Amino acid sequence: MKAWKISLAALLTALLAVGIFFGVKACFPVPYRDAVKESGLEPSLVYAVMKAESGFDEDAVSRSGAVGLMQLRPATARFICELTGVAFFEDKLTEGEYNLRLGCLYLKYLLQKFPVRETALAAYNAGEGTVGDWLTDPSCSKDGLTLTRIPYPETRGYLKKIKNFRKIYEFFY
């Protein structure tokens, strides 16, 4: 009888662990794998940005007018298209793969402009002009590259989300 209870407890524990594992994986999907791979960026970073920006909702629209999976404002999308020679179609910004492609191009651009990853991600959230101003402010940056203080609470929270989401993606995938 005692061995049966131990086996039942072990089975229930294993089932719970499997349920949690698949539950977490369901909350952290990996859509558009080929497009993400083609971007040349770390998949965990791209998926963390998608999760933080839109929660994988292709039709998401922010109060600032950013749209799609990667939450691009039309002006930003137009800018990155002009910079990279990609055709710009505003009406396609809510199409997942198109939005993802432009978002990855923009993220690559920011990673080149701001070599410190966290600074580039702050620019993705707060805007590159805003982050540029922070980098010239000695109370926000000592070296003009790394942010030691981020004035926007939203951007501080965004960076924490990205960090945590990346850890989850790196663990599960």
N, CA and C atoms as an extended XYZ file, in Angstrom:
519
Properties=species:S:1:pos:R:3:atomname:S:1:resname:S:1:resid:I:1 pbc="F F F"
N         0.825       -1.203        0.000 N   MET     1
C         0.000        0.000        0.000 CA  MET     1
C         0.863        1.258        0.000 C   MET     1
N         1.936        1.243        0.808 N   LYS     2
C         2.802        2.413        0.913 CA  LYS     2
C         3.516        2.693       -0.416 C   LYS     2
N         3.999        1.660       -1.097 N   ALA     3
C         4.656        1.829       -2.398 CA  ALA     3
C         3.682        2.406       -3.418 C   ALA     3
N         2.436        1.985       -3.353 N   TRP     4
C         1.423        2.499       -4.278 CA  TRP     4
C         1.213        3.993       -4.080 C   TRP     4
N         1.190        4.448       -2.819 N   LYS     5
C         1.015        5.868       -2.511 CA  LYS     5
C         2.203        6.673       -3.024 C   LYS     5
N         3.394        6.132       -2.861 N   ILE     6
C         4.589        6.825       -3.347 CA  ILE     6
C         4.541        6.914       -4.875 C   ILE     6
N         4.151        5.839       -5.525 N   SER     7
C         4.072        5.842       -6.989 CA  SER     7
C         3.017        6.818       -7.474 C   SER     7
N         1.891        6.877       -6.801 N   LEU     8
C         0.838        7.814       -7.168 CA  LEU     8
C         1.325        9.251       -6.991 C   LEU     8
N         2.012        9.510       -5.887 N   ALA     9
C         2.556       10.854       -5.646 CA  ALA     9
C         3.583       11.217       -6.721 C   ALA     9
N         4.444       10.275       -7.093 N   ALA    10
C         5.437       10.526       -8.136 CA  ALA    10
C         4.761       10.774       -9.475 C   ALA    10
N         3.723        9.998       -9.767 N   LEU    11
C         2.990       10.172      -11.020 CA  LEU    11
C         2.303       11.531      -11.067 C   LEU    11
N         1.652       11.918       -9.980 N   LEU    12
C         0.983       13.220       -9.928 CA  LEU    12
C         1.988       14.365      -10.057 C   LEU    12
N         3.127       14.206       -9.411 N   THR    13
C         4.178       15.228       -9.518 CA  THR    13
C         4.674       15.341      -10.959 C   THR    13
N         4.892       14.207      -11.603 N   ALA    14
C         5.348       14.205      -12.999 CA  ALA    14
C         4.297       14.825      -13.907 C   ALA    14
N         3.029       14.498      -13.697 N   LEU    15
C         1.955       15.073      -14.512 CA  LEU    15
C         1.861       16.579      -14.313 C   LEU    15
N         2.016       17.012      -13.091 N   LEU    16
C         2.000       18.446      -12.803 CA  LEU    16
C         3.154       19.149      -13.505 C   LEU    16
N         4.338       18.561      -13.444 N   ALA    17
C         5.511       19.144      -14.102 CA  ALA    17
C         5.305       19.231      -15.612 C   ALA    17
N         4.771       18.171      -16.197 N   VAL    18
C         4.502       18.165      -17.644 CA  VAL    18
C         3.464       19.229      -17.987 C   VAL    18
N         2.434       19.330      -17.161 N   GLY    19
C         1.400       20.348      -17.386 CA  GLY    19
C         1.958       21.755      -17.322 C   GLY    19
N         2.790       22.001      -16.346 N   ILE    20
C         3.418       23.322      -16.229 CA  ILE    20
C         4.314       23.587      -17.426 C   ILE    20
N         5.111       22.590      -17.810 N   PHE    21
C         6.014       22.740      -18.950 CA  PHE    21
C         5.236       23.134      -20.205 C   PHE    21
N         4.181       22.381      -20.516 N   PHE    22
C         3.419       22.676      -21.729 CA  PHE    22
C         2.588       23.947      -21.587 C   PHE    22
N         2.173       24.253      -20.376 N   GLY    23
C         1.465       25.512      -20.147 CA  GLY    23
C         2.349       26.715      -20.417 C   GLY    23
N         3.583       26.658      -19.926 N   VAL    24
C         4.528       27.752      -20.169 CA  VAL    24
C         4.846       27.844      -21.658 C   VAL    24
N         5.073       26.700      -22.291 N   LYS    25
C         5.364       26.714      -23.734 CA  LYS    25
C         4.200       27.311      -24.528 C   LYS    25
N         2.973       27.061      -24.084 N   ALA    26
C         1.811       27.619      -24.779 CA  ALA    26
C         1.773       29.141      -24.651 C   ALA    26
N         2.264       29.665      -23.549 N   CYS    27
C         2.289       31.114      -23.332 CA  CYS    27
C         3.467       31.784      -24.043 C   CYS    27
N         4.409       30.984      -24.492 N   PHE    28
C         5.606       31.494      -25.151 CA  PHE    28
C         5.785       30.775      -26.496 C   PHE    28
N         4.911       31.104      -27.448 N   PRO    29
C         4.963       30.418      -28.750 CA  PRO    29
C         6.159       30.865      -29.588 C   PRO    29
N         6.379       30.157      -30.674 N   VAL    30
C         7.473       30.486      -31.592 CA  VAL    30
C         6.950       30.532      -33.038 C   VAL    30
N         6.088       31.509      -33.333 N   PRO    31
C         5.574       31.614      -34.698 CA  PRO    31
C         6.638       32.155      -35.659 C   PRO    31
N         6.401       31.943      -36.925 N   TYR    32
C         7.271       32.487      -37.976 CA  TYR    32
C         8.731       32.087      -37.786 C   TYR    32
N         8.956       30.829      -37.463 N   ARG    33
C        10.326       30.356      -37.192 CA  ARG    33
C        11.282       30.653      -38.335 C   ARG    33
N        10.860       30.412      -39.573 N   ASP    34
C        11.752       30.642      -40.717 CA  ASP    34
C        12.115       32.116      -40.844 C   ASP    34
N        11.122       32.991      -40.707 N   ALA    35
C        11.381       34.431      -40.819 CA  ALA    35
C        12.288       34.918      -39.689 C   ALA    35
N        12.078       34.387      -38.504 N   VAL    36
C        12.925       34.768      -37.367 CA  VAL    36
C        14.356       34.302      -37.625 C   VAL    36
N        14.493       33.086      -38.100 N   LYS    37
C        15.829       32.551      -38.396 CA  LYS    37
C        16.522       33.376      -39.479 C   LYS    37
N        15.770       33.755      -40.515 N   GLU    38
C        16.328       34.544      -41.619 CA  GLU    38
C        16.754       35.947      -41.182 C   GLU    38
N        16.208       36.428      -40.079 N   SER    39
C        16.528       37.784      -39.625 CA  SER    39
C        17.998       37.922      -39.217 C   SER    39
N        18.604       36.802      -38.828 N   GLY    40
C        19.988       36.846      -38.375 CA  GLY    40
C        20.133       37.294      -36.928 C   GLY    40
N        19.032       37.595      -36.283 N   LEU    41
C        19.053       37.978      -34.870 CA  LEU    41
C        18.861       36.729      -34.010 C   LEU    41
N        19.213       36.839      -32.747 N   GLU    42
C        18.995       35.726      -31.826 CA  GLU    42
C        17.491       35.497      -31.700 C   GLU    42
N        17.026       34.282      -31.990 N   PRO    43
C        15.587       34.015      -31.899 CA  PRO    43
C        14.991       34.381      -30.540 C   PRO    43
N        15.710       34.109      -29.456 N   SER    44
C        15.167       34.430      -28.129 CA  SER    44
C        14.920       35.932      -27.985 C   SER    44
N        15.759       36.736      -28.599 N   LEU    45
C        15.579       38.186      -28.548 CA  LEU    45
C        14.361       38.605      -29.359 C   LEU    45
N        14.231       38.080      -30.565 N   VAL    46
C        13.097       38.444      -31.431 CA  VAL    46
C        11.785       38.028      -30.773 C   VAL    46
N        11.729       36.805      -30.262 N   TYR    47
C        10.493       36.346      -29.631 CA  TYR    47
C        10.187       37.131      -28.359 C   TYR    47
N        11.200       37.504      -27.607 N   ALA    48
C        10.982       38.309      -26.401 CA  ALA    48
C        10.408       39.677      -26.771 C   ALA    48
N        10.913       40.271      -27.842 N   VAL    49
C        10.391       41.567      -28.286 CA  VAL    49
C         8.941       41.418      -28.737 C   VAL    49
N         8.651       40.386      -29.544 N   MET    50
C         7.267       40.161      -29.983 CA  MET    50
C         6.336       39.975      -28.790 C   MET    50
N         6.769       39.170      -27.823 N   LYS    51
C         5.949       38.903      -26.639 CA  LYS    51
C         5.697       40.194      -25.864 C   LYS    51
N         6.737       40.991      -25.663 N   ALA    52
C         6.612       42.233      -24.901 CA  ALA    52
C         5.818       43.292      -25.666 C   ALA    52
N         6.013       43.365      -26.967 N   GLU    53
C         5.377       44.409      -27.759 CA  GLU    53
C         3.891       44.162      -27.998 C   GLU    53
N         3.545       42.948      -28.409 N   SER    54
C         2.161       42.705      -28.844 CA  SER    54
C         1.520       41.472      -28.229 C   SER    54
N         2.293       40.678      -27.499 N   GLY    55
C         1.757       39.413      -27.029 CA  GLY    55
C         1.369       38.513      -28.189 C   GLY    55
N         2.061       38.689      -29.321 N   PHE    56
C         1.854       37.909      -30.553 CA  PHE    56
C         0.525       38.214      -31.239 C   PHE    56
N        -0.026       39.384      -30.983 N   ASP    57
C        -1.275       39.808      -31.622 CA  ASP    57
C        -0.943       40.623      -32.869 C   ASP    57
N        -1.167       40.035      -34.037 N   GLU    58
C        -0.853       40.709      -35.305 CA  GLU    58
C        -1.675       41.976      -35.505 C   GLU    58
N        -2.831       42.054      -34.881 N   ASP    59
C        -3.715       43.209      -35.046 CA  ASP    59
C        -3.565       44.245      -33.937 C   ASP    59
N        -2.581       44.075      -33.072 N   ALA    60
C        -2.388       45.007      -31.959 CA  ALA    60
C        -2.098       46.414      -32.467 C   ALA    60
N        -2.703       47.390      -31.805 N   VAL    61
C        -2.470       48.806      -32.111 CA  VAL    61
C        -2.287       49.521      -30.778 C   VAL    61
N        -1.182       50.241      -30.644 N   SER    62
C        -0.918       50.961      -29.388 CA  SER    62
C        -1.555       52.344      -29.432 C   SER    62
N        -1.569       52.994      -28.291 N   ARG    63
C        -2.121       54.353      -28.234 CA  ARG    63
C        -1.274       55.340      -29.029 C   ARG    63
N        -0.015       54.983      -29.299 N   SER    64
C         0.846       55.863      -30.101 CA  SER    64
C         0.760       55.543      -31.594 C   SER    64
N        -0.075       54.553      -31.955 N   GLY    65
C        -0.260       54.211      -33.364 CA  GLY    65
C         0.671       53.134      -33.876 C   GLY    65
N         1.422       52.483      -32.989 N   ALA    66
C         2.285       51.377      -33.400 CA  ALA    66
C         1.402       50.156      -33.643 C   ALA    66
N         1.739       49.384      -34.676 N   VAL    67
C         0.869       48.278      -35.067 CA  VAL    67
C         1.626       46.971      -35.239 C   VAL    67
N         0.884       45.874      -35.129 N   GLY    68
C         1.385       44.553      -35.469 CA  GLY    68
C         2.221       43.891      -34.401 C   GLY    68
N         2.769       42.736      -34.785 N   LEU    69
C         3.561       41.902      -33.880 CA  LEU    69
C         4.697       42.666      -33.210 C   LEU    69
N         5.424       43.430      -34.007 N   MET    70
C         6.606       44.131      -33.505 CA  MET    70
C         6.316       45.587      -33.133 C   MET    70
N         5.026       45.966      -33.215 N   GLN    71
C         4.577       47.300      -32.821 CA  GLN    71
C         5.401       48.415      -33.462 C   GLN    71
N         5.275       48.512      -34.765 N   LEU    72
C         5.961       49.559      -35.522 CA  LEU    72
C         5.003       50.690      -35.838 C   LEU    72
N         5.451       51.901      -35.640 N   ARG    73
C         4.675       53.039      -36.115 CA  ARG    73
C         4.910       53.138      -37.616 C   ARG    73
N         3.903       53.542      -38.370 N   PRO    74
C         4.080       53.626      -39.822 CA  PRO    74
C         5.288       54.455      -40.245 C   PRO    74
N         5.554       55.558      -39.551 N   ALA    75
C         6.711       56.388      -39.903 CA  ALA    75
C         8.021       55.632      -39.689 C   ALA    75
N         8.087       54.847      -38.638 N   THR    76
C         9.286       54.048      -38.377 CA  THR    76
C         9.440       52.973      -39.440 C   THR    76
N         8.335       52.330      -39.796 N   ALA    77
C         8.371       51.296      -40.837 CA  ALA    77
C         8.808       51.897      -42.172 C   ALA    77
N         8.275       53.061      -42.507 N   ARG    78
C         8.662       53.732      -43.754 CA  ARG    78
C        10.162       54.057      -43.732 C   ARG    78
N        10.644       54.565      -42.603 N   PHE    79
C        12.062       54.906      -42.447 CA  PHE    79
C        12.947       53.686      -42.681 C   PHE    79
N        12.618       52.560      -42.036 N   ILE    80
C        13.472       51.376      -42.159 CA  ILE    80
C        13.395       50.809      -43.571 C   ILE    80
N        12.248       50.935      -44.217 N   CYS    81
C        12.119       50.483      -45.606 CA  CYS    81
C        12.995       51.333      -46.532 C   CYS    81
N        12.966       52.631      -46.351 N   GLU    82
C        13.804       53.510      -47.164 CA  GLU    82
C        15.278       53.227      -46.926 C   GLU    82
N        15.640       52.985      -45.692 N   LEU    83
C        17.031       52.727      -45.330 CA  LEU    83
C        17.541       51.414      -45.921 C   LEU    83
N        16.682       50.408      -45.991 N   THR    84
C        17.112       49.071      -46.405 CA  THR    84
C        16.688       48.691      -47.825 C   THR    84
N        15.883       49.537      -48.465 N   GLY    85
C        15.452       49.238      -49.828 CA  GLY    85
C        14.302       48.250      -49.919 C   GLY    85
N        13.615       48.015      -48.815 N   VAL    86
C        12.445       47.137      -48.805 CA  VAL    86
C        11.218       47.976      -49.183 C   VAL    86
N        10.341       47.392      -49.978 N   ALA    87
C         9.119       48.098      -50.369 CA  ALA    87
C         8.242       48.332      -49.139 C   ALA    87
N         7.708       49.543      -49.027 N   PHE    88
C         6.854       49.909      -47.898 CA  PHE    88
C         5.391       49.817      -48.302 C   PHE    88
N         4.631       49.063      -47.516 N   PHE    89
C         3.187       48.952      -47.718 CA  PHE    89
C         2.517       49.135      -46.360 C   PHE    89
N         1.995       50.320      -46.127 N   GLU    90
C         1.378       50.604      -44.829 CA  GLU    90
C         0.236       49.638      -44.525 C   GLU    90
N        -0.510       49.256      -45.557 N   ASP    91
C        -1.651       48.364      -45.341 CA  ASP    91
C        -1.225       46.938      -44.973 C   ASP    91
N         0.055       46.609      -45.113 N   LYS    92
C         0.540       45.267      -44.758 CA  LYS    92
C         1.184       45.217      -43.360 C   LYS    92
N         1.169       46.343      -42.644 N   LEU    93
C         1.853       46.374      -41.343 CA  LEU    93
C         1.232       45.442      -40.308 C   LEU    93
N        -0.015       45.037      -40.512 N   THR    94
C        -0.613       44.075      -39.580 CA  THR    94
C        -0.486       42.640      -40.081 C   THR    94
N         0.193       42.442      -41.199 N   GLU    95
C         0.485       41.088      -41.663 CA  GLU    95
C         1.734       40.613      -40.919 C   GLU    95
N         1.599       39.495      -40.232 N   GLY    96
C         2.632       39.026      -39.322 CA  GLY    96
C         4.035       38.983      -39.890 C   GLY    96
N         4.218       38.306      -41.007 N   GLU    97
C         5.564       38.121      -41.533 CA  GLU    97
C         6.180       39.441      -42.023 C   GLU    97
N         5.376       40.290      -42.638 N   TYR    98
C         5.867       41.582      -43.114 CA  TYR    98
C         6.266       42.453      -41.926 C   TYR    98
N         5.404       42.522      -40.916 N   ASN    99
C         5.686       43.319      -39.736 CA  ASN    99
C         6.922       42.793      -39.014 C   ASN    99
N         7.017       41.481      -38.906 N   LEU   100
C         8.177       40.854      -38.273 CA  LEU   100
C         9.460       41.204      -39.014 C   LEU   100
N         9.415       41.119      -40.328 N   ARG   101
C        10.611       41.434      -41.134 CA  ARG   101
C        11.063       42.872      -40.899 C   ARG   101
N        10.117       43.810      -40.946 N   LEU   102
C        10.482       45.218      -40.745 CA  LEU   102
C        10.933       45.464      -39.305 C   LEU   102
N        10.264       44.830      -38.352 N   GLY   103
C        10.664       44.981      -36.950 CA  GLY   103
C        12.072       44.469      -36.705 C   GLY   103
N        12.404       43.350      -37.326 N   CYS   104
C        13.769       42.804      -37.185 CA  CYS   104
C        14.792       43.713      -37.849 C   CYS   104
N        14.447       44.266      -39.003 N   LEU   105
C        15.362       45.211      -39.665 CA  LEU   105
C        15.585       46.438      -38.789 C   LEU   105
N        14.518       46.910      -38.164 N   TYR   106
C        14.646       48.074      -37.288 CA  TYR   106
C        15.470       47.732      -36.052 C   TYR   106
N        15.236       46.561      -35.484 N   LEU   107
C        16.014       46.137      -34.321 CA  LEU   107
C        17.492       45.992      -34.678 C   LEU   107
N        17.789       45.433      -35.844 N   LYS   108
C        19.191       45.336      -36.293 CA  LYS   108
C        19.814       46.721      -36.427 C   LYS   108
N        19.059       47.641      -37.017 N   TYR   109
C        19.529       49.019      -37.168 CA  TYR   109
C        19.872       49.617      -35.799 C   TYR   109
N        18.978       49.433      -34.827 N   LEU   110
C        19.217       49.985      -33.490 CA  LEU   110
C        20.411       49.320      -32.806 C   LEU   110
N        20.570       48.014      -33.022 N   LEU   111
C        21.716       47.307      -32.431 CA  LEU   111
C        23.038       47.782      -33.028 C   LEU   111
N        23.006       48.239      -34.277 N   GLN   112
C        24.218       48.807      -34.880 CA  GLN   112
C        24.451       50.221      -34.387 C   GLN   112
N        23.384       50.981      -34.249 N   LYS   113
C        23.507       52.368      -33.796 CA  LYS   113
C        23.887       52.450      -32.317 C   LYS   113
N        23.311       51.552      -31.524 N   PHE   114
C        23.569       51.504      -30.086 CA  PHE   114
C        24.169       50.137      -29.770 C   PHE   114
N        25.485       50.032      -29.700 N   PRO   115
C        26.141       48.728      -29.546 CA  PRO   115
C        25.817       47.980      -28.251 C   PRO   115
N        25.355       48.665      -27.223 N   VAL   116
C        24.955       47.997      -25.988 CA  VAL   116
C        23.503       47.546      -26.167 C   VAL   116
N        23.294       46.233      -26.101 N   ARG   117
C        21.969       45.659      -26.400 CA  ARG   117
C        20.854       46.321      -25.605 C   ARG   117
N        21.047       46.504      -24.311 N   GLU   118
C        19.995       47.103      -23.490 CA  GLU   118
C        19.666       48.526      -23.960 C   GLU   118
N        20.660       49.251      -24.412 N   THR   119
C        20.434       50.599      -24.916 CA  THR   119
C        19.623       50.546      -26.208 C   THR   119
N        19.955       49.615      -27.087 N   ALA   120
C        19.201       49.451      -28.339 CA  ALA   120
C        17.751       49.077      -28.051 C   ALA   120
N        17.544       48.200      -27.078 N   LEU   121
C        16.182       47.811      -26.725 CA  LEU   121
C        15.418       48.971      -26.093 C   LEU   121
N        16.095       49.773      -25.314 N   ALA   122
C        15.453       50.967      -24.764 CA  ALA   122
C        15.023       51.887      -25.903 C   ALA   122
N        15.852       51.987      -26.938 N   ALA   123
C        15.507       52.811      -28.101 CA  ALA   123
C        14.317       52.231      -28.862 C   ALA   123
N        14.214       50.916      -28.921 N   TYR   124
C        13.070       50.284      -29.587 CA  TYR   124
C        11.785       50.690      -28.871 C   TYR   124
N        11.848       50.820      -27.553 N   ASN   125
C        10.672       51.166      -26.765 CA  ASN   125
C        10.430       52.670      -26.682 C   ASN   125
N        11.453       53.427      -26.357 N   ALA   126
C        11.287       54.855      -26.074 CA  ALA   126
C        11.566       55.753      -27.279 C   ALA   126
N        12.211       55.200      -28.302 N   GLY   127
C        12.573       55.990      -29.472 CA  GLY   127
C        14.056       56.293      -29.469 C   GLY   127
N        14.638       56.249      -30.657 N   GLU   128
C        16.085       56.448      -30.723 CA  GLU   128
C        16.493       57.867      -30.373 C   GLU   128
N        15.665       58.850      -30.687 N   GLY   129
C        15.983       60.235      -30.326 CA  GLY   129
C        16.002       60.427      -28.820 C   GLY   129
N        15.022       59.869      -28.151 N   THR   130
C        14.941       59.958      -26.695 CA  THR   130
C        16.155       59.303      -26.052 C   THR   130
N        16.497       58.103      -26.508 N   VAL   131
C        17.652       57.395      -25.944 CA  VAL   131
C        18.944       58.143      -26.266 C   VAL   131
N        19.019       58.726      -27.453 N   GLY   132
C        20.184       59.551      -27.791 CA  GLY   132
C        20.354       60.702      -26.801 C   GLY   132
N        19.236       61.318      -26.434 N   ASP   133
C        19.287       62.391      -25.431 CA  ASP   133
C        19.742       61.856      -24.076 C   ASP   133
N        19.227       60.700      -23.691 N   TRP   134
C        19.627       60.108      -22.402 CA  TRP   134
C        21.120       59.826      -22.374 C   TRP   134
N        21.657       59.372      -23.486 N   LEU   135
C        23.086       59.032      -23.526 CA  LEU   135
C        23.984       60.254      -23.388 C   LEU   135
N        23.473       61.429      -23.719 N   THR   136
C        24.267       62.652      -23.567 CA  THR   136
C        24.062       63.306      -22.199 C   THR   136
N        23.144       62.761      -21.423 N   ASP   137
C        22.855       63.288      -20.089 CA  ASP   137
C        23.696       62.523      -19.062 C   ASP   137
N        24.630       63.200      -18.383 N   PRO   138
C        25.494       62.505      -17.420 CA  PRO   138
C        24.739       61.814      -16.283 C   PRO   138
N        23.519       62.235      -16.012 N   SER   139
C        22.746       61.568      -14.964 CA  SER   139
C        22.151       60.242      -15.457 C   SER   139
N        22.180       60.021      -16.779 N   CYS   140
C        21.643       58.782      -17.358 CA  CYS   140
C        22.722       57.871      -17.916 C   CYS   140
N        23.863       58.452      -18.293 N   SER   141
C        24.936       57.651      -18.887 CA  SER   141
C        26.282       58.277      -18.577 C   SER   141
N        27.187       57.454      -18.118 N   LYS   142
C        28.544       57.936      -17.802 CA  LYS   142
C        29.459       57.897      -19.021 C   LYS   142
N        29.167       56.982      -19.959 N   ASP   143
C        30.077       56.789      -21.087 CA  ASP   143
C        29.464       57.096      -22.463 C   ASP   143
N        28.204       57.506      -22.493 N   GLY   144
C        27.555       57.794      -23.767 CA  GLY   144
C        27.148       56.544      -24.545 C   GLY   144
N        27.311       55.372      -23.956 N   LEU   145
C        26.934       54.107      -24.598 CA  LEU   145
C        25.956       53.289      -23.765 C   LEU   145
N        26.184       53.294      -22.459 N   THR   146
C        25.407       52.475      -21.537 CA  THR   146
C        24.507       53.361      -20.693 C   THR   146
N        23.264       52.961      -20.565 N   LEU   147
C        22.336       53.707      -19.716 CA  LEU   147
C        22.463       53.218      -18.278 C   LEU   147
N        22.789       54.139      -17.384 N   THR   148
C        22.853       53.806      -15.964 CA  THR   148
C        21.557       54.192      -15.268 C   THR   148
N        20.769       55.044      -15.919 N   ARG   149
C        19.459       55.457      -15.406 CA  ARG   149
C        18.532       55.620      -16.596 C   ARG   149
N        17.335       55.097      -16.470 N   ILE   150
C        16.330       55.208      -17.528 CA  ILE   150
C        15.159       55.992      -16.953 C   ILE   150
N        14.951       57.224      -17.433 N   PRO   151
C        13.918       58.080      -16.861 CA  PRO   151
C        12.479       57.572      -17.000 C   PRO   151
N        12.183       56.807      -18.039 N   TYR   152
C        10.811       56.353      -18.256 CA  TYR   152
C        10.542       55.040      -17.512 C   TYR   152
N         9.599       55.028      -16.582 N   PRO   153
C         9.252       53.772      -15.904 CA  PRO   153
C         8.803       52.692      -16.893 C   PRO   153
N         8.077       53.082      -17.925 N   GLU   154
C         7.617       52.108      -18.923 CA  GLU   154
C         8.801       51.404      -19.586 C   GLU   154
N         9.838       52.168      -19.920 N   THR   155
C        11.011       51.582      -20.576 CA  THR   155
C        11.787       50.696      -19.612 C   THR   155
N        11.871       51.097      -18.359 N   ARG   156
C        12.521       50.224      -17.362 CA  ARG   156
C        11.778       48.896      -17.265 C   ARG   156
N        10.461       48.953      -17.214 N   GLY   157
C         9.654       47.744      -17.154 CA  GLY   157
C         9.779       46.908      -18.408 C   GLY   157
N         9.851       47.569      -19.542 N   TYR   158
C         9.998       46.885      -20.832 CA  TYR   158
C        11.305       46.093      -20.869 C   TYR   158
N        12.377       46.698      -20.416 N   LEU   159
C        13.674       46.009      -20.413 CA  LEU   159
C        13.663       44.799      -19.481 C   LEU   159
N        12.979       44.909      -18.344 N   LYS   160
C        12.861       43.760      -17.439 CA  LYS   160
C        12.066       42.640      -18.102 C   LYS   160
N        10.980       43.006      -18.782 N   LYS   161
C        10.181       41.996      -19.488 CA  LYS   161
C        11.023       41.273      -20.528 C   LYS   161
N        11.737       42.042      -21.336 N   ILE   162
C        12.559       41.450      -22.386 CA  ILE   162
C        13.574       40.481      -21.777 C   ILE   162
N        14.235       40.902      -20.710 N   LYS   163
C        15.237       40.056      -20.055 CA  LYS   163
C        14.606       38.754      -19.568 C   LYS   163
N        13.456       38.858      -18.914 N   ASN   164
C        12.788       37.662      -18.390 CA  ASN   164
C        12.254       36.777      -19.514 C   ASN   164
N        11.653       37.377      -20.515 N   PHE   165
C        11.130       36.595      -21.642 CA  PHE   165
C        12.256       35.873      -22.374 C   PHE   165
N        13.385       36.543      -22.552 N   ARG   166
C        14.533       35.891      -23.214 CA  ARG   166
C        14.991       34.676      -22.429 C   ARG   166
N        15.058       34.797      -21.120 N   LYS   167
C        15.471       33.660      -20.288 CA  LYS   167
C        14.524       32.483      -20.496 C   LYS   167
N        13.238       32.754      -20.541 N   ILE   168
C        12.258       31.684      -20.740 CA  ILE   168
C        12.443       31.056      -22.114 C   ILE   168
N        12.592       31.881      -23.151 N   TYR   169
C        12.793       31.339      -24.496 CA  TYR   169
C        14.084       30.541      -24.586 C   TYR   169
N        15.128       31.019      -23.957 N   GLU   170
C        16.399       30.288      -24.002 CA  GLU   170
C        16.290       28.956      -23.260 C   GLU   170
N        15.506       28.910      -22.207 N   PHE   171
C        15.347       27.675      -21.432 CA  PHE   171
C        14.507       26.645      -22.196 C   PHE   171
N        13.389       27.080      -22.751 N   PHE   172
C        12.457       26.155      -23.376 CA  PHE   172
C        12.770       25.819      -24.829 C   PHE   172
N        13.526       26.689      -25.497 N   TYR   173
C        13.787       26.430      -26.909 CA  TYR   173
C        15.271       26.416      -27.117 C   TYR   173
